[in-house]
Amino acid sequence: MIDRIKLPFRKDKEFYSALYNIFGFYPHDIALYHKAFMHSSIKHKGKNGRRENNERLEFLGDAVLDAVVGDIVYKHFQGAREGFLTNTRSKLVQRSTLGTLAEQLGLHKLILSDGSSHSHNSYIGGNAFEAIIGAAYLDRGYDAIMNFMQNKILGVYLDLDKMAKKEVNFKSKLLEWTQKNKVKLTYQLVKESMDQKDSSPMFEYNVLIEGIACGTGKGYSKKESQQNACKEALQLLRKQPKQVDKIFKAKSERTKMEEMPLQEVVPDIKQDTNPLIMPETPKEDIPVHAVAPETEIEVKTVDDSMDFDLSDISMRKKTREEIIAEAEAAAFAS
């Protein structure tokens, strides 16, 4: 009531009223909210000569928003697992969601910038949303942010149950599908250019599954362009089963090539494969002129007496007595 009585005498009464329509309360420290809407492009300097913008408040608001939304999601989905809670919270606090909220709340009308970056309205708006959360936290505390999110955002602009079921991370969904089906997923940078409006970088990516182009996406960052490409790829795969058949056919051909054995020539066991040993030349092939003149070739003959007679070899081991008897018989015979 006191804040409302003071409103007509405020210097920035229109700004106070705008913040009241957003939060449902009047601010105490109005300077925090002014700073929350200062984009870095305006290059504003404070009393100490240093640049002032909303980046520090944006950092704080990001952390506070994660805590508040995490608290709400934890209490709303009783018994849900950690992965589900994390995924739901990320959908609520991602830049595209916050950018939409900023536009619905009219924050883009309060942002102070040089106007050259409004093609990134979702980014600027989302950043400003986090910054005013940071300002309101410093001004009013945690409970004020909790009341704002529960009473002004959820149930009014966002349906918590629908957001939990919404597929947002298309890149993760496509990666999960490709890993499950053991097909190759790659991203191909098609073009990198500059936005003509504000000279911001623009990226265009293709999604290739088994080398087949399945989707194209553009964005102001590599992540955003890849997300858009994955979204298009998922839509294509769901609507055109023939494209899925084409992918699995390419996978089959690839795996067949990888499993095909090498066609090596089996070496001939009759040939000596050791390159350091020269094969023996048959004697009949030695040419006559290869023998030096006046050189006698000694031909060795094999003595028949040197042949081994194997007939007397016995497998039985002789006794000591038999050996002595044979020795005595041989002695007397001589």
Disulfide bonds with the S-S distance in Angstrom:
none
